[in-house]
Amino acid sequence: MDKSALIRSVIAQLEADLALQTAAALGSRAEATDEESKAEDKYDMRSQSAAYLAQGQARLATEISAALKAWNALVLRDFGPADAIAAGALVTLEAKGRVSAYLFGPHSGGLEARDGAETATVVTPASPLGRQLLGRRQGDAVQIADRLGPVVHLVTRVS
């Protein structure tokens, strides 16, 4: 997997999300301030509901913008087998014959980063898996709980 392509994929997803949320916030703001939304009686809450929606969408757009800045500021470096896992590492875990790829990032955990047909899940230090991976090296084991109980995963590659 090409780590720089995965990072570009994350940035592209965040840019698309930011554009969508910004447009939604502006649309809700326009609805809240529109003459048509003026309350007809004391029980009419259309404009107030639209204002609350616009506020929430604007807050989400701000969070996405912060995530985008964090990803754009990420310094891309190569990790070797002896290097500790940190932001920017591409980590491969293996358990019970199943291989999973994770991109250790500064923000936006859970996103699926794509490089063609291959995918890696973004994990951050704030997540349970991220806390376990932080500082580990190739060959170390981490324990991840799934629906059947804890499973030990071996860190097979860090790049």
C-alpha positions as CSV (number, residue, x, y, z in Angstrom):
1,M,0.0,0.0,0.0
2,D,1.2,3.5,-0.8
3,K,1.0,5.5,2.4
4,S,1.0,8.9,0.6
5,A,-2.0,7.7,-1.5
6,L,-3.8,6.7,1.7
7,I,-3.2,10.1,3.2
8,R,-4.4,11.8,0.0
9,S,-7.6,9.7,0.2
10,V,-8.2,10.8,3.8
11,I,-7.6,14.5,2.8
12,A,-10.0,14.2,-0.2
13,Q,-12.7,12.7,2.0
14,L,-12.3,15.4,4.6
15,E,-12.4,18.1,1.9
16,A,-15.6,16.6,0.4
17,D,-17.2,16.4,3.9
18,L,-16.2,20.0,4.7
19,A,-17.8,21.3,1.5
20,L,-21.0,19.3,2.2
21,Q,-21.2,20.5,5.8
22,T,-20.5,24.1,4.9
23,A,-23.2,24.1,2.2
24,A,-25.7,22.5,4.7
25,A,-24.9,25.1,7.4
26,L,-25.3,27.9,4.9
27,G,-28.6,26.4,3.7
28,S,-29.9,26.0,7.3
29,R,-28.8,29.6,8.1
30,A,-30.7,30.9,5.1
31,E,-33.8,29.0,6.1
32,A,-33.6,30.3,9.7
33,T,-33.4,33.9,8.6
34,D,-35.8,33.6,5.7
35,E,-39.1,35.7,5.8
36,E,-41.0,32.5,5.1
37,S,-39.7,31.0,8.4
38,K,-41.1,33.8,10.5
39,A,-43.2,32.3,13.4
40,E,-46.9,32.5,12.7
41,D,-47.8,31.9,16.4
42,K,-46.1,31.3,19.7
43,Y,-45.8,27.6,19.0
44,D,-44.2,27.8,15.6
45,M,-40.5,26.8,16.0
46,R,-39.4,26.5,12.4
47,S,-36.8,29.3,12.4
48,Q,-35.5,28.4,15.8
49,S,-35.1,24.7,14.8
50,A,-33.3,25.8,11.6
51,A,-31.0,28.0,13.6
52,Y,-30.1,25.1,16.0
53,L,-29.5,22.9,12.9
54,A,-27.3,25.6,11.3
55,Q,-25.3,26.0,14.5
56,G,-24.6,22.2,14.8
57,Q,-23.7,22.0,11.1
58,A,-21.3,24.9,11.5
59,R,-19.7,23.3,14.5
60,L,-19.2,20.1,12.6
61,A,-17.7,22.0,9.7
62,T,-15.2,23.6,12.1
63,E,-14.2,20.2,13.4
64,I,-13.7,18.8,9.9
65,S,-11.6,21.9,9.1
66,A,-9.4,21.2,12.1
67,A,-9.0,17.6,11.1
68,L,-8.1,18.7,7.6
69,K,-5.4,21.1,8.9
70,A,-4.0,18.2,11.1
71,W,-3.8,15.9,8.1
72,N,-2.2,18.5,5.9
73,A,0.4,19.3,8.6
74,L,1.3,15.6,9.0
75,V,5.0,15.0,8.2
76,L,5.2,11.8,6.1
77,R,8.1,9.6,7.1
78,D,9.1,6.0,6.7
79,F,9.0,3.7,9.7
80,G,11.3,0.8,10.1
81,P,10.8,-2.4,12.1
82,A,12.6,-0.9,15.1
83,D,10.7,2.4,15.0
84,A,7.9,3.0,17.5
85,I,4.4,3.5,16.0
86,A,3.4,7.1,15.9
87,A,1.3,9.5,13.7
88,G,1.9,8.7,10.0
89,A,2.6,5.0,10.5
90,L,1.0,2.4,8.3
91,V,0.5,-0.7,10.6
92,T,-0.4,-4.2,9.6
93,L,-1.9,-6.5,12.2
94,E,-2.4,-10.2,11.9
95,A,-4.6,-12.6,14.0
96,K,-6.0,-16.0,13.2
97,G,-4.8,-15.7,9.6
98,R,-6.6,-12.4,9.0
99,V,-4.6,-9.3,8.1
100,S,-5.8,-5.8,8.8
101,A,-4.2,-2.5,7.8
102,Y,-4.4,0.7,9.9
103,L,-3.2,4.2,9.2
104,F,-2.2,5.9,12.4
105,G,-3.3,9.5,12.1
106,P,-3.8,12.7,14.0
107,H,-7.6,12.9,13.6
108,S,-10.7,11.3,12.0
109,G,-10.5,7.8,13.4
110,G,-12.7,5.3,11.6
111,L,-12.3,6.7,8.1
112,E,-11.5,4.2,5.4
113,A,-8.4,5.3,3.5
114,R,-8.1,3.8,0.0
115,D,-5.3,3.1,-2.3
116,G,-7.0,1.5,-5.3
117,A,-8.7,-1.7,-4.1
118,E,-6.7,-1.7,-0.8
119,T,-8.0,0.0,2.3
120,A,-6.7,0.9,5.7
121,T,-8.7,2.1,8.6
122,V,-7.6,5.4,10.2
123,V,-6.9,5.0,13.9
124,T,-5.9,7.8,16.3
125,P,-4.2,7.9,19.7
126,A,-7.6,8.7,21.3
127,S,-9.1,5.2,20.3
128,P,-8.6,2.0,22.4
129,L,-6.6,0.4,19.5
130,G,-4.6,3.6,19.0
131,R,-3.6,3.7,22.7
132,Q,-2.4,0.1,22.4
133,L,-0.5,0.7,19.2
134,L,1.2,3.9,20.3
135,G,4.9,3.2,20.9
136,R,4.7,-0.5,19.9
137,R,7.0,-1.9,17.3
138,Q,7.0,-4.6,14.6
139,G,6.8,-8.0,16.3
140,D,4.9,-6.7,19.3
141,A,1.4,-8.0,20.2
142,V,-1.7,-6.1,21.0
143,Q,-5.0,-7.4,22.5
144,I,-8.2,-6.3,20.8
145,A,-11.6,-7.3,22.0
146,D,-14.2,-8.5,19.5
147,R,-17.6,-10.0,20.0
148,L,-16.1,-13.4,20.9
149,G,-13.6,-11.9,23.5
150,P,-10.1,-10.7,23.4
151,V,-7.9,-11.6,20.5
152,V,-4.1,-11.2,20.3
153,H,-2.9,-9.4,17.2
154,L,0.7,-9.4,16.1
155,V,2.1,-6.2,14.6
156,T,3.6,-7.7,11.4
157,R,4.6,-4.5,9.6
158,V,5.2,-0.9,10.4
159,S,6.0,1.4,7.5
